[in-house]
């Protein structure tokens, strides 16, 4: 069977592109047993979701801001409640991704890319964003809670598993130099393993956990990646496999 092209999606709006919807519908037909004759023409549907990248959009960033500043824990476990620091509430981002994805045919392979947002076309994000566990002591920054991002990933993965008619494969990618909690990522990987295995059914799946220590926009990061096609940027994080479970 032909290997499918991975679609690198950096914004939910890309999933509303009619041309992309047609291509994914074709892949869905190929995965359906009654269309088995077409399986040599199409591969399984593969999506790579840069879940946090939409925060470079000023409108999405504004929708995720919290009016009152929150206290922020910094790496030495002290508290910084400076007004210049704030947590982002990613409920609006969560809703946008789920609303866009539910309109597509069921996916069989989903990669969750949790790299922090990167500037696009030389436009800076409204405010530099950090994981809550890696906030600097001073500066005008915004923080993302790993716990809320984990809920977003688990929500999308659960719906993917429920809609799938066959095996499901998940990948989790994060940049370890950005300060995200390794323990949190380990917990998330375990959730994805349980969902991929679909306990209590005849279906099976796999989970691959990978990390990157390169800037997604750098030459090093682009070295080993395939062209994601016209639906997304021409570069994506270079990954190093950590663990794979069948």
C-alpha positions as CSV (number, residue, x, y, z in Angstrom):
1,X,0.0,0.0,0.0
2,X,1.3,3.5,-0.8
3,X,2.6,5.5,2.1
4,X,0.4,8.5,2.8
5,X,1.6,12.1,3.0
6,X,1.6,13.6,6.5
7,X,-0.3,16.8,6.7
8,X,1.4,19.3,8.9
9,X,-1.4,21.5,10.4
10,X,-0.5,24.7,12.2
11,X,-3.9,26.2,12.6
12,X,-7.5,24.8,12.8
13,X,-8.5,27.0,9.8
14,X,-6.3,24.8,7.5
15,X,-8.6,21.9,8.2
16,X,-11.5,23.9,6.6
17,X,-9.6,24.1,3.2
18,X,-11.9,22.3,0.7
19,X,-9.0,20.8,-1.2
20,X,-7.6,19.3,2.0
21,X,-11.0,17.9,3.0
22,X,-11.3,16.2,-0.4
23,X,-7.9,14.6,0.0
24,X,-8.6,13.4,3.5
25,X,-12.0,12.0,2.3
26,X,-10.2,10.0,-0.3
27,X,-7.9,8.6,2.3
28,X,-10.9,7.7,4.4
29,X,-12.4,5.7,1.5
30,X,-9.1,3.9,1.1
31,X,-9.2,2.8,4.8
32,X,-12.7,1.4,4.5
33,X,-12.9,-2.3,3.7
34,X,-15.5,-1.9,1.0
35,X,-13.0,0.3,-0.9
36,X,-10.1,-2.1,-0.4
37,X,-9.4,-2.0,-4.1
38,X,-8.3,1.6,-3.8
39,X,-5.8,0.9,-1.0
40,X,-2.8,0.8,-3.3
41,X,-3.6,4.3,-4.5
42,X,-4.0,6.0,-1.1
43,X,-2.3,5.5,2.3
44,X,-3.7,5.9,5.7
45,X,-4.7,9.4,6.8
46,X,-1.9,11.0,8.8
47,X,-2.2,14.4,10.6
48,X,0.5,16.3,12.4
49,X,-1.0,18.9,14.7
50,X,1.1,21.8,15.9
51,X,-1.4,22.4,18.7
52,X,0.1,25.5,20.3
53,X,1.1,27.3,17.1
54,X,-2.2,29.2,16.6
55,X,-1.2,31.3,19.7
56,X,0.9,33.4,17.3
57,X,-2.4,34.7,16.0
58,X,-3.2,37.9,17.9
59,X,-6.9,37.1,18.0
60,X,-6.4,33.6,19.4
61,X,-3.8,34.9,21.9
62,X,-6.3,37.6,23.1
63,X,-9.1,34.9,23.4
64,X,-6.8,32.9,25.7
65,X,-5.8,35.7,28.0
66,X,-7.1,35.9,31.6
67,X,-8.0,39.4,32.8
68,X,-6.4,39.0,36.3
69,X,-2.7,38.1,36.6
70,X,-2.0,34.7,38.1
71,X,0.8,33.7,40.4
72,X,3.5,31.7,38.5
73,X,5.7,29.0,40.0
74,X,9.3,29.3,38.8
75,X,11.9,26.4,38.7
76,X,13.2,27.0,42.3
77,X,9.7,26.5,43.6
78,X,9.3,30.2,44.7
79,X,6.3,32.2,43.7
80,X,6.4,35.2,41.3
81,X,3.1,37.1,41.2
82,X,4.3,40.0,39.1
83,X,1.6,41.6,37.1
84,X,3.7,41.2,33.9
85,X,3.3,37.4,34.1
86,X,0.0,35.7,33.3
87,X,-1.4,32.2,32.6
88,X,-3.2,31.6,29.3
89,X,-6.6,29.8,29.4
90,X,-6.5,27.7,26.3
91,X,-10.2,26.9,26.3
92,X,-10.7,28.8,23.1
93,X,-7.8,27.0,21.4
94,X,-9.2,23.7,22.6
95,X,-12.6,24.5,21.1
96,X,-11.2,25.6,17.8
97,X,-9.1,22.4,17.3
98,X,-12.0,20.1,18.2
99,X,-14.5,21.9,16.1
100,X,-12.3,21.7,13.0
101,X,-11.3,18.1,13.5
102,X,-14.8,16.7,14.0
103,X,-15.7,17.8,10.5
104,X,-13.0,15.6,8.9
105,X,-13.1,11.9,8.2
106,X,-11.7,9.8,11.1
107,X,-7.9,9.9,11.3
108,X,-5.8,6.7,11.7
109,X,-2.5,8.4,12.6
110,X,-2.2,11.6,14.6
111,X,1.0,13.3,15.8
112,X,0.6,15.8,18.6
113,X,3.4,18.4,18.3
114,X,3.6,20.4,21.5
115,X,6.5,22.7,20.6
116,X,5.9,26.2,21.8
117,X,4.6,28.8,19.2
118,X,7.1,30.1,16.7
119,X,7.0,33.3,14.7
120,X,5.7,33.1,11.2
121,X,6.7,35.4,8.3
122,X,8.8,37.5,10.7
123,X,5.8,38.4,12.8
124,X,6.4,38.0,16.5
125,X,3.8,36.5,18.8
126,X,1.9,39.1,20.9
127,X,3.9,38.0,24.0
128,X,6.6,35.4,24.4
129,X,5.1,32.2,25.7
130,X,6.7,29.7,28.2
131,X,5.7,26.5,29.9
132,X,4.7,27.3,33.5
133,X,7.7,25.3,34.7
134,X,10.2,27.4,32.8
135,X,9.0,31.0,33.4
136,X,11.8,33.6,33.8
137,X,11.9,35.6,37.0
138,X,11.4,38.9,35.2
139,X,9.8,40.1,31.9
140,X,6.5,40.4,30.2
141,X,5.6,36.8,29.5
142,X,2.7,34.4,29.3
143,X,2.6,30.9,30.7
144,X,0.9,27.7,29.5
145,X,0.0,25.0,31.9
146,X,1.1,21.6,30.9
147,X,-2.0,20.1,32.6
148,X,-4.4,22.0,30.3
149,X,-2.4,21.0,27.2
150,X,-2.5,17.4,28.3
151,X,-6.3,17.7,28.6
152,X,-6.5,19.0,25.0
153,X,-4.3,16.2,23.7
154,X,-6.3,13.5,25.6
155,X,-9.6,15.0,24.4
156,X,-8.6,14.9,20.7
157,X,-7.1,11.4,21.1
158,X,-10.2,10.1,22.7
159,X,-12.5,11.4,19.9
160,X,-10.0,10.0,17.4
161,X,-10.1,6.5,19.0
162,X,-13.9,6.6,19.2
163,X,-14.4,7.5,15.5
164,X,-11.7,5.2,14.2
165,X,-12.8,2.0,12.4
166,X,-9.5,0.3,12.7
167,X,-6.0,0.7,14.2
168,X,-5.0,4.1,15.6
169,X,-1.5,5.3,15.9
170,X,-0.4,8.3,18.1
171,X,2.8,10.2,18.2
172,X,3.8,12.8,20.9
173,X,6.5,15.3,20.1
174,X,7.9,18.0,22.5
175,X,10.9,20.2,22.7
176,X,12.8,19.2,25.9
177,X,14.8,22.5,25.9
178,X,11.7,24.5,26.3
179,X,11.2,23.4,29.9
180,X,8.1,21.2,29.7
181,X,7.7,18.8,32.5
182,X,9.1,15.3,31.5
183,X,6.9,13.7,34.1
184,X,3.9,15.3,32.6
185,X,4.8,14.2,29.2
186,X,5.3,10.7,30.5
187,X,1.8,10.7,32.0
188,X,0.4,11.9,28.7
189,X,2.3,9.2,26.7
190,X,0.7,6.6,29.0
191,X,-2.8,8.0,28.4
192,X,-2.1,7.8,24.6
193,X,-0.9,4.2,24.9
194,X,-4.1,3.2,26.7
195,X,-6.2,4.9,24.1
196,X,-4.3,3.4,21.1
197,X,-4.6,-0.1,22.5
198,X,-8.4,0.4,22.9
199,X,-8.6,-2.1,25.8
200,X,-11.7,-4.3,25.6
201,X,-11.8,-4.3,21.8
202,X,-10.1,-6.2,19.0
203,X,-8.4,-3.1,17.7
204,X,-4.7,-2.4,18.4
205,X,-2.5,0.6,17.8
206,X,0.9,2.1,18.7
207,X,2.3,5.2,20.4
208,X,5.7,6.8,19.6
209,X,7.1,9.4,22.0
210,X,9.8,11.7,20.5
211,X,11.6,14.7,21.6
212,X,13.4,17.5,19.8
213,X,16.1,19.9,21.0
214,X,16.2,21.9,17.8
215,X,14.3,25.1,16.8
216,X,11.6,24.0,14.3
217,X,12.6,26.9,12.1
218,X,16.3,26.0,12.0
219,X,18.2,24.2,9.3
220,X,19.1,21.4,11.7
221,X,15.4,20.9,12.5
222,X,14.5,20.6,8.9
223,X,17.2,18.1,7.9
224,X,15.4,14.8,8.3
225,X,11.8,15.9,7.7
226,X,9.7,15.1,4.7
227,X,8.0,17.9,2.8
228,X,4.5,18.3,4.5
229,X,3.0,19.6,1.3
230,X,1.1,22.8,0.6
231,X,-1.1,22.5,3.6
232,X,1.7,23.5,6.0
233,X,5.2,25.0,6.4
234,X,8.0,23.3,4.7
235,X,9.9,22.6,7.9
236,X,8.9,20.8,11.1
237,X,10.8,19.8,14.3
238,X,13.5,17.1,13.8
239,X,12.7,14.3,16.3
240,X,14.6,11.6,18.1
241,X,12.7,8.5,19.1
242,X,12.5,7.8,22.8
243,X,10.0,5.1,23.1
244,X,7.6,3.1,21.0
245,X,4.9,0.7,22.3
246,X,2.8,-1.6,20.3
